[in-house]
């Protein structure tokens, strides 16, 4: 091999991101709990990703919002891992097939 020859990735190419950013709304009580617990402890997105990865999405019932009372907090940007997005989509397809 010639001196100065490098093997590896091409400089200037970035790996594809492993996450996407979503604007989400959570229930007011959950929003308050997340913000209270995660203040000064790290990232809200990490908490949401950890919670979604830890649960079996096929057994979780979706929340049904009823009435005129505001039940969700304002939008919050959350970074969600692509592998988690695929799990959520797969779970949605199973629910839709029922």
C-alpha positions as CSV (number, residue, x, y, z in Angstrom):
1,X,0.0,0.0,0.0
2,X,1.3,3.5,-0.9
3,X,2.1,5.9,1.9
4,X,-0.7,8.4,2.6
5,X,-3.3,6.0,1.2
6,X,-6.4,5.8,3.5
7,X,-8.9,3.0,3.9
8,X,-12.3,3.9,5.4
9,X,-15.2,6.1,4.8
10,X,-14.9,9.0,2.3
11,X,-14.3,12.3,4.1
12,X,-17.3,14.6,3.7
13,X,-19.9,12.0,3.7
14,X,-22.2,12.0,6.7
15,X,-23.9,8.9,7.9
16,X,-27.7,9.0,7.5
17,X,-29.4,10.2,10.7
18,X,-30.9,7.5,12.9
19,X,-33.8,9.6,14.1
20,X,-36.5,12.0,13.0
21,X,-38.1,15.0,14.7
22,X,-41.8,15.1,15.4
23,X,-44.1,17.7,16.9
24,X,-46.2,15.7,19.4
25,X,-49.0,16.5,21.9
26,X,-49.3,14.5,25.1
27,X,-52.0,14.6,27.7
28,X,-51.7,17.6,30.1
29,X,-50.9,15.5,33.1
30,X,-48.3,13.5,31.3
31,X,-46.7,16.7,30.0
32,X,-46.4,18.1,33.5
33,X,-45.0,14.9,34.9
34,X,-42.4,14.6,32.1
35,X,-41.3,18.2,32.6
36,X,-41.2,18.0,36.4
37,X,-39.2,14.7,36.4
38,X,-36.8,15.6,33.5
39,X,-36.0,19.1,34.5
40,X,-32.2,19.3,35.2
41,X,-31.8,15.6,34.4
42,X,-31.5,15.5,30.7
43,X,-33.5,15.2,27.6
44,X,-37.3,14.9,27.3
45,X,-36.9,13.0,24.0
46,X,-34.7,10.4,25.7
47,X,-37.4,9.8,28.3
48,X,-40.0,9.4,25.7
49,X,-37.9,7.0,23.6
50,X,-37.0,4.9,26.6
51,X,-40.6,4.7,27.7
52,X,-41.7,3.6,24.2
53,X,-38.9,1.1,23.8
54,X,-39.7,-0.5,27.2
55,X,-43.4,-1.1,26.5
56,X,-45.1,-3.7,24.3
57,X,-46.8,-1.4,21.8
58,X,-49.3,-4.2,20.9
59,X,-50.8,-4.2,24.4
60,X,-51.1,-0.4,24.9
61,X,-54.5,1.1,24.3
62,X,-54.7,4.4,22.5
63,X,-56.1,7.3,24.4
64,X,-59.5,8.5,23.2
65,X,-60.1,12.2,23.6
66,X,-63.6,13.3,24.3
67,X,-65.4,16.4,25.2
68,X,-64.6,20.1,24.7
69,X,-62.1,20.4,27.6
70,X,-58.5,20.8,26.4
71,X,-56.9,17.5,27.2
72,X,-53.5,17.9,25.5
73,X,-50.6,20.2,26.2
74,X,-49.0,22.4,23.5
75,X,-46.8,20.8,20.8
76,X,-43.4,19.7,21.9
77,X,-40.6,18.7,19.5
78,X,-39.4,15.2,20.2
79,X,-36.6,13.3,18.5
80,X,-37.6,9.7,17.9
81,X,-35.3,6.9,16.9
82,X,-36.0,5.4,13.4
83,X,-36.1,1.9,14.8
84,X,-38.8,3.0,17.2
85,X,-40.7,4.7,14.4
86,X,-40.7,1.4,12.5
87,X,-42.0,-0.4,15.7
88,X,-44.8,2.1,16.1
89,X,-45.8,1.8,12.4
90,X,-45.8,-1.9,12.6
91,X,-48.0,-1.8,15.7
92,X,-50.4,0.6,13.9
93,X,-50.8,-1.8,11.0
94,X,-51.7,-4.6,13.4
95,X,-54.3,-2.4,15.1
96,X,-55.8,-1.3,11.7
97,X,-56.0,-5.0,10.6
98,X,-58.2,-5.9,13.6
